[in-house]
Amino acid sequence: MGESSTTSTGSDFLAQNVSPEQRRKAIYSLLVVTLVWGATFIWMKQALDNLESEKIEFGKNGVVAALLVARFAIASVVILVFFPKARKALTSKILWIDGLLLGSLMFLAYFTQMVGLDDIDPSVSAFLTSLYVIFTAIITTILARKKPTRILIAGVLLATFGAGFIEGPPHVSWGVGEILTVFCAALFSLHIIFTQRITLLRDPIGISTTSFIVVTICSIITVFALGDGTNSGQWSLIISDGVIVPILLLGIAGTFFCLLVLSLFQRYLHPVQAAMIYALEPVWATAIGLSLGMVDWSVWILVGGGSLFIGNIIVEALGASPDSSEEE
C-alpha cells in the first residue's frame, strides 16, 4: 500500500520501493523539522531587532549577509566535525556541482526571507513563506506533465487557507517585505523539488555539506559587495548581545539539523506531500508565540490550524490510495 501510494503521486520524484516504515519515519522526521523551523522566525527576528544601529551603519542587506555567514558557517563546521562522509564530500566534483545548485537556491531564499522579515511581522512572514506549498504543487505538476490529483489539490488548498488564517483574516499590505517573502517562497519550493531529485542520486550528508559551504561563501561575497567586509565591526556584530544565541540556534538547530534531516528523509515522500508537512510552520510559530505571550489566543488559531492538519490528513490518508480515476 505504501509503495503504490507514493508512485501514484509522481514516480519521477520518488525513491523506488519505499516501504511504509520509511514513509512513516520521513513524516515524523519532517514534522520535527517544521517545529524547529517555526521557532526560526522568532530567532531571526530577535537577531535583526538587536542590530538596529548596525543596520544603519552597514546597511540592512550587509547585516543580513553577515548573519547568514555565521548561520551556515556554524552548520558547515558541525557537519564536518561529526560526519566522515562530509569530509569525503569535499573531494567530490559531482557533489560540489549539486551543492552549488542547492546552495545557491538556499542562499537566495534565506537572504530574501531575512531582508523581508525586517519589514514585516513574523506571522505574516510565516504565512507568505508557506506559499511554497502552492508553488511546489504547481511546479511538480508542470514537470510531471500531468494534472494534479483532486486529493492533492484539496489538501494544498486547505493547507494554504489554514496558513493564511492562522492568526485571523490576512490583511497584507504589499510592500517590499511582502514581495521579497513571496519570492523566497518560490525559491524554497525549487529547493524542495531539487533536493528530492538530487538526494535520490547522491549521498544526503555530502550534499548537505557542499550546499552549506556554498551558502557560506555566497554570504561572504555579499558582505563585501553590500556591506563593509574589511571593517571588523561588520563581523563582530555576530557576537553582539541578543544576537549570538539566536545565531547559534539558527546554525545548529535551524540549519544543520533541519536541512540534514530534510536531505535524509524527504526523498521518501512526494515533494507536494513534503511541502504539505512544511506548511505546518505557521502552526508551530503561533504555538511558540502563544507560550511566550507574543500572540493573543483567537478562534482563528483553531480555524487555521485545523485546516492545516485536515489538509495533511487528506493527502496522507486519502492520497495514499492509488485511484486511476484521479489521474485523468
C-alpha distance (Angstrom), angle and dihedral (degrees) to the residues before:
residue distance angle dihedral
M1 . . .
G2 3.84 . .
E3 3.81 92.5 .
S4 3.76 95.1 49.2
S5 3.77 92.0 45.6
T6 3.76 93.5 57.8
T7 3.74 96.6 44.8
S8 3.77 91.6 49.6
T9 3.80 90.5 64.8
G10 3.79 96.0 52.6
S11 3.80 125.0 -47.8
D12 3.80 92.9 -156.6
F13 3.79 89.4 73.6
L14 3.80 101.3 44.3
A15 3.77 141.9 78.0
Q16 3.79 113.2 -112.2
N17 3.81 121.0 -104.4
V18 3.79 96.5 12.0
S19 3.79 108.5 -175.1
P20 3.82 124.5 -139.9
E21 3.82 88.4 -114.4
Q22 3.81 91.7 55.4
R23 3.79 91.0 49.5
R24 3.79 91.1 48.4
K25 3.81 93.0 50.7
A26 3.79 89.9 46.5
I27 3.80 92.3 52.8
Y28 3.81 93.8 48.4
S29 3.81 92.1 45.2
L30 3.79 93.8 50.2
L31 3.80 90.3 47.2
V32 3.81 88.1 58.9
V33 3.80 88.5 49.1
T34 3.81 91.0 55.2
L35 3.81 90.1 51.2
V36 3.79 91.5 55.7
W37 3.79 92.5 41.7
G38 3.79 89.2 53.4
A39 3.80 87.7 59.5
T40 3.81 93.1 48.3
F41 3.82 91.3 72.0
I42 3.79 88.6 62.2
W43 3.81 93.9 43.7
M44 3.80 92.4 49.7
K45 3.79 92.2 48.1
Q46 3.82 91.4 48.0
A47 3.80 91.6 52.9
L48 3.80 93.7 47.4
D49 3.82 93.9 45.6
N50 3.81 90.3 55.0
L51 3.81 93.2 55.3
E52 3.80 103.0 60.0
S53 3.82 95.6 127.7
E54 3.81 91.8 44.2
K55 3.82 90.6 52.7
I56 3.79 88.6 55.9
E57 3.81 93.0 46.9
F58 3.82 100.4 42.1
G59 3.79 102.0 18.5
K60 3.78 127.1 -105.4
N61 3.80 94.4 -94.2
G62 3.79 92.4 51.2
V63 3.81 91.4 50.8
V64 3.82 92.2 48.3
A65 3.82 90.1 50.1
A66 3.83 91.1 51.3
L67 3.79 90.8 51.4
L68 3.80 90.1 50.7
V69 3.81 90.4 50.6
A70 3.80 89.7 55.7
R71 3.81 94.6 42.6
F72 3.80 96.2 51.9
A73 3.81 95.9 34.7
I74 3.81 88.1 58.2
A75 3.81 90.6 49.1
S76 3.82 91.1 47.5
V77 3.80 93.3 51.5
V78 3.81 93.5 47.0
I79 3.80 94.7 50.5
L80 3.82 92.6 45.4
V81 3.80 91.9 50.4
F82 3.80 97.7 48.1
F83 3.82 103.7 34.6
P84 3.84 123.7 58.4
K85 3.82 87.8 -166.0
A86 3.79 88.2 61.4
R87 3.80 92.3 57.3
K88 3.80 90.8 46.2
A89 3.81 89.6 53.7
L90 3.81 90.6 65.2
T91 3.83 89.5 75.1
S92 3.82 96.2 47.6
K93 3.81 115.1 100.6
I94 3.81 94.2 -165.3
L95 3.81 92.4 51.2
W96 3.81 89.4 52.4
I97 3.81 91.0 50.6
D98 3.81 92.4 50.9
G99 3.80 91.1 40.3
L100 3.80 89.5 53.8
L101 3.80 90.3 57.2
L102 3.81 96.2 46.0
G103 3.80 93.3 38.7
S104 3.80 93.1 51.3
L105 3.81 90.9 51.0
M106 3.81 90.9 47.5
F107 3.79 93.1 48.4
L108 3.81 93.9 50.6
A109 3.81 92.0 43.7
Y110 3.81 96.8 49.0
F111 3.80 93.4 40.0
T112 3.81 94.2 53.2
Q113 3.81 90.8 41.8
M114 3.81 93.4 54.2
V115 3.81 94.1 43.1
G116 3.81 89.4 50.6
L117 3.80 92.9 44.2
D118 3.80 90.8 60.9
D119 3.81 89.4 66.3
I120 3.82 102.0 39.3
D121 3.78 140.2 48.6
P122 3.84 116.7 -87.8
S123 3.82 91.3 -120.7
V124 3.81 91.3 54.9
S125 3.80 89.2 47.3
A126 3.81 90.7 51.1
F127 3.81 91.5 49.9
L128 3.79 94.9 48.3
T129 3.80 92.9 43.7
S130 3.81 89.3 53.4
L131 3.79 88.1 65.0
Y132 3.80 85.6 89.0
V133 3.82 84.1 87.2
I134 3.80 88.9 68.8
F135 3.79 94.2 39.3
T136 3.81 91.6 50.6
A137 3.80 92.4 50.5
I138 3.80 92.1 48.7
I139 3.81 95.3 46.4
T140 3.82 95.8 45.2
T141 3.79 90.0 49.2
I142 3.79 90.8 52.6
L143 3.80 92.9 46.4
A144 3.82 92.5 47.4
R145 3.81 90.7 47.2
K146 3.77 92.0 -137.3
K147 3.75 139.5 102.5
P148 3.82 116.4 -94.7
T149 3.79 115.3 -112.0
R150 3.78 117.6 -101.3
I151 3.80 88.9 -118.6
L152 3.79 92.6 57.5
I153 3.80 91.8 45.6
A154 3.80 91.5 51.7
G155 3.80 92.2 47.6
V156 3.79 93.8 47.7
L157 3.81 92.4 48.7
L158 3.79 92.4 48.8
A159 3.80 92.4 48.3
T160 3.78 92.3 48.6
F161 3.80 91.5 47.7
G162 3.79 89.8 49.5
A163 3.79 93.5 49.4
G164 3.78 90.6 49.5
F165 3.80 96.8 48.7
I166 3.80 99.8 37.2
E167 3.81 90.0 109.8
G168 3.79 99.6 26.1
P169 3.80 134.3 -71.7
P170 3.81 104.7 -26.4
H171 3.78 114.5 -116.9
V172 3.76 99.4 -176.3
S173 3.79 119.3 -179.2
W174 3.78 105.8 -151.3
G175 3.77 107.5 -129.1
V176 3.80 131.6 143.5
G177 3.82 91.7 -75.9
E178 3.78 93.2 55.4
I179 3.80 94.4 44.9
L180 3.81 92.2 49.5
T181 3.82 90.8 49.5
V182 3.81 92.7 52.1
F183 3.80 88.3 49.5
C184 3.81 89.1 51.5
A185 3.83 89.2 52.0
A186 3.81 90.1 56.3
L187 3.81 89.8 49.8
F188 3.81 91.8 49.3
S189 3.80 89.8 52.8
L190 3.81 90.1 53.9
H191 3.80 89.0 48.7
I192 3.82 90.7 52.6
I193 3.81 91.8 50.4
F194 3.80 96.8 45.4
T195 3.81 91.6 43.5
Q196 3.79 87.4 55.0
R197 3.78 93.2 53.3
I198 3.80 98.9 39.0
T199 3.81 96.9 47.4
L200 3.80 89.5 54.5
L201 3.81 86.7 64.5
R202 3.81 105.7 28.0
D203 3.79 138.5 48.6
P204 3.83 107.4 -87.6
I205 3.81 93.6 -143.8
G206 3.79 91.7 51.4
I207 3.80 92.3 47.9
S208 3.81 91.2 48.4
T209 3.80 90.5 51.5
T210 3.78 97.6 51.0
S211 3.81 93.5 41.8
F212 3.83 91.8 50.8
I213 3.80 90.2 52.0
V214 3.81 91.9 47.0
V215 3.82 90.9 53.8
T216 3.81 89.9 48.7
I217 3.81 92.3 51.3
C218 3.82 92.7 45.5
S219 3.80 89.4 50.7
I220 3.82 92.8 49.8
I221 3.81 90.7 51.3
T222 3.81 89.2 49.4
V223 3.81 91.9 51.5
F224 3.81 90.4 56.7
A225 3.81 92.3 42.2
L226 3.81 98.7 46.2
G227 3.81 104.0 18.4
D228 3.78 134.5 30.9
G229 3.79 106.0 -82.5
T230 3.81 93.6 176.6
N231 3.81 91.7 58.6
S232 3.80 113.0 90.8
G233 3.80 89.0 -148.2
Q234 3.80 89.3 65.7
W235 3.80 89.0 63.2
S236 3.81 101.1 32.8
L237 3.83 89.6 62.4
I238 3.80 86.2 78.2
I239 3.81 90.8 69.9
S240 3.80 95.3 43.1
D241 3.81 120.5 129.7
G242 3.79 110.2 -82.1
V243 3.81 92.0 16.3
I244 3.80 108.9 69.0
V245 3.83 95.6 61.8
P246 3.83 95.5 49.4
I247 3.82 89.5 45.9
L248 3.81 92.2 51.6
L249 3.80 89.7 49.3
L250 3.80 91.0 47.9
G251 3.80 92.6 47.7
I252 3.80 99.6 44.6
A253 3.80 103.3 29.6
G254 3.80 106.1 20.3
T255 3.82 96.7 40.3
F256 3.82 114.4 17.9
F257 3.81 97.2 37.0
C258 3.80 100.0 34.7
L259 3.79 99.6 42.8
L260 3.79 92.6 43.1
V261 3.81 91.2 51.7
L262 3.80 89.0 45.9
S263 3.81 90.8 53.7
L264 3.81 92.2 46.7
F265 3.79 100.3 46.3
Q266 3.81 111.6 19.2
R267 3.81 91.0 79.6
Y268 3.82 89.4 71.2
L269 3.82 91.9 63.6
H270 3.78 135.1 56.7
P271 3.84 111.2 -100.6
V272 3.82 91.4 -116.0
Q273 3.81 91.3 51.6
A274 3.81 89.6 48.9
A275 3.80 90.5 48.8
M276 3.80 89.5 50.7
I277 3.81 89.9 57.0
Y278 3.80 91.7 45.8
A279 3.81 87.9 54.2
L280 3.81 87.2 73.6
E281 3.82 88.8 78.0
P282 3.83 93.4 96.7
V283 3.82 89.7 52.0
W284 3.79 92.4 55.6
A285 3.81 91.9 41.2
T286 3.80 89.2 54.3
A287 3.81 92.7 46.2
I288 3.80 91.1 51.3
G289 3.78 90.3 46.6
L290 3.80 90.3 51.8
S291 3.80 91.9 50.3
L292 3.81 90.6 51.2
G293 3.79 93.8 45.3
M294 3.82 91.2 -113.1
V295 3.82 95.7 117.8
D296 3.81 128.2 49.5
W297 3.81 116.8 -133.4
S298 3.81 113.6 -104.9
V299 3.79 137.2 169.8
W300 3.80 85.8 -119.4
I301 3.80 88.3 71.5
L302 3.80 88.2 63.5
V303 3.81 92.6 44.0
G304 3.79 95.4 48.1
G305 3.79 97.4 37.2
G306 3.78 91.9 45.2
S307 3.80 91.6 51.7
L308 3.79 91.4 51.4
F309 3.79 92.9 51.2
I310 3.80 93.0 45.2
G311 3.80 89.6 49.9
N312 3.79 89.9 54.6
I313 3.79 92.5 47.1
I314 3.81 90.9 51.6
V315 3.79 92.9 52.5
E316 3.80 96.8 40.8
A317 3.82 98.8 41.1
L318 3.79 107.2 28.0
G319 3.79 94.7 28.1
A320 3.80 88.5 57.7
S321 3.80 92.5 74.1
P322 3.78 114.6 87.0
D323 3.77 103.9 -129.1
S324 3.74 115.7 175.7
S325 3.75 90.5 -163.2
E326 3.76 88.4 66.7
E327 3.79 93.1 58.5
E328 3.74 102.6 62.0
